[in-house]
Amino acid sequence: MSSDEELRRLRERRLLELQAQREREEELERQRREAEAAKQVLLRRILTPEARQRLTNIKMVRPEYAEQLELQLIQVAQSGRLKLPITDEMLKSLLAQLQAQQYREIKVRRR
C-alpha cells in the first residue's frame, strides 16, 4: 500500500468521523429546541401574561435561576399544588418564599 493511498484512507475516515459528530450535535440541538418549545407551551398554559413577563425579566438578569424556577413552576403545576393559572402576584409570593428559604440555608459560624 502506498503512502498516498494510506493518507487518502485516513482523510476519508476522519471526514466520516467529523460528519458523524456533526450529525450527533445537530440531533442534540434539535432535541434541546424541542424540549425548550414544549417547556414554553407549558409555561404559557400555567402562567398569566404578566407572570410570564416577570419570568422573562428574571431570565434576562439571572438565566440559571430562571431556568430552575421554570422547572419548579412546571412541577408544582403538574402536581396540582397550585391553582392555575399562576398570576403575577402568586409568582411574586413564590419568589419571596424561595428567597427567604435561600437566606435561611446560609449559616455562618464564628468562633
KOLVO-878039 format. One record per residue (C-alpha): residue number from 0; x, y, z. Coordinates in nm, 4 decimals. Layout:
BEGIN
  num        px        py        pz
  NUM         X         Y         Z
...
END
This chain:
BEGIN
  num        px        py        pz
    0    0.0000    0.0000    0.0000
    1    0.1418    0.3367   -0.0954
    2    0.1642    0.6247    0.1468
    3   -0.0682    0.8320   -0.0766
    4   -0.3366    0.5668   -0.0569
    5   -0.2929    0.5361    0.3204
    6   -0.3172    0.9128    0.3580
    7   -0.6354    0.9180    0.1448
    8   -0.7936    0.6474    0.3615
    9   -0.7034    0.8355    0.6789
   10   -0.8592    1.1523    0.5389
   11   -1.1761    0.9678    0.4385
   12   -1.2039    0.8085    0.7822
   13   -1.1526    1.1438    0.9522
   14   -1.4120    1.3066    0.7260
   15   -1.6641    1.0348    0.8128
   16   -1.5902    1.0809    1.1846
   17   -1.6443    1.4572    1.1567
   18   -1.9703    1.4095    0.9670
   19   -2.0979    1.1644    1.2285
   20   -2.0022    1.4048    1.5087
   21   -2.1808    1.6932    1.3355
   22   -2.4934    1.4791    1.2903
   23   -2.4908    1.3886    1.6619
   24   -2.4524    1.7556    1.7574
   25   -2.7358    1.8586    1.5238
   26   -2.9605    1.5896    1.6724
   27   -2.8830    1.7054    2.0270
   28   -2.9553    2.0661    1.9298
   29   -3.2860    1.9630    1.7706
   30   -3.3847    1.7750    2.0873
   31   -3.2894    2.0760    2.3017
   32   -3.5011    2.3090    2.0849
   33   -3.7986    2.0706    2.1021
   34   -3.7701    2.0436    2.4807
   35   -3.7488    2.4228    2.5129
   36   -4.0553    2.4667    2.2891
   37   -4.2521    2.2137    2.4956
   38   -4.1495    2.3922    2.8159
   39   -4.2635    2.7277    2.6756
   40   -4.6013    2.5796    2.5786
   41   -4.6474    2.4529    2.9346
   42   -4.5450    2.7888    3.0817
   43   -4.7960    2.9686    2.8562
   44   -5.0670    2.7413    2.9928
   45   -4.9789    2.7776    3.3610
   46   -4.8741    3.1467    3.3807
   47   -5.0698    3.4609    3.3099
   48   -4.9088    3.7030    3.0596
   49   -4.7958    3.9306    3.3449
   50   -4.6320    3.6399    3.5283
   51   -4.4615    3.5254    3.2062
   52   -4.3271    3.8785    3.1599
   53   -4.1867    3.8770    3.5142
   54   -4.0230    3.5407    3.4455
   55   -3.8745    3.6805    3.1232
   56   -3.7333    3.9762    3.3170
   57   -3.5783    3.7405    3.5708
   58   -3.4319    3.5329    3.2876
   59   -3.2534    3.8390    3.1474
   60   -3.0866    3.9087    3.4821
   61   -3.0350    3.5588    3.6228
   62   -3.0764    3.2956    3.3476
   63   -2.9752    2.9957    3.5623
   64   -3.2153    3.0942    3.8412
   65   -3.4975    3.1488    3.5911
   66   -3.4331    2.8061    3.4374
   67   -3.4637    2.6402    3.7794
   68   -3.7715    2.8459    3.8580
   69   -3.9383    2.7437    3.5312
   70   -3.8816    2.3763    3.6073
   71   -4.0148    2.4183    3.9614
   72   -4.3244    2.6008    3.8353
   73   -4.3957    2.3231    3.5863
   74   -4.3524    2.0567    3.8551
   75   -4.5789    2.2413    4.1001
   76   -4.8444    2.2951    3.8339
   77   -4.8361    1.9331    3.7196
   78   -4.8651    1.8082    4.0755
   79   -5.1752    2.0221    4.1284
   80   -5.0387    2.2031    4.4335
   81   -5.1265    2.5475    4.2959
   82   -5.4370    2.6984    4.1442
   83   -5.3862    2.7691    3.7751
   84   -5.3117    2.9970    3.6068
   85   -5.0365    3.1376    3.8245
   86   -5.0784    3.5132    3.8419
   87   -4.8069    3.7737    3.8776
   88   -4.8985    3.8200    4.2449
   89   -4.8724    3.4452    4.3071
   90   -4.5364    3.4371    4.1297
   91   -4.4070    3.7289    4.3398
   92   -4.5177    3.5442    4.6535
   93   -4.3406    3.2252    4.5398
   94   -4.0265    3.4235    4.4629
   95   -4.0326    3.5811    4.8096
   96   -4.0691    3.2360    4.9671
   97   -3.7807    3.0965    4.7627
   98   -3.5613    3.3914    4.8519
   99   -3.6428    3.3510    5.2228
  100   -3.5508    2.9812    5.2007
  101   -3.2171    3.0657    5.0431
  102   -3.1316    3.3077    5.3214
  103   -3.2280    3.0544    5.5885
  104   -2.9948    2.7968    5.4351
  105   -2.6903    3.0207    5.4735
  106   -2.5298    2.9640    5.8109
  107   -2.2209    3.1414    5.9356
  108   -2.0283    3.0003    6.2258
  109   -1.7953    3.2223    6.4216
  110   -1.5512    3.1156    6.6864
END
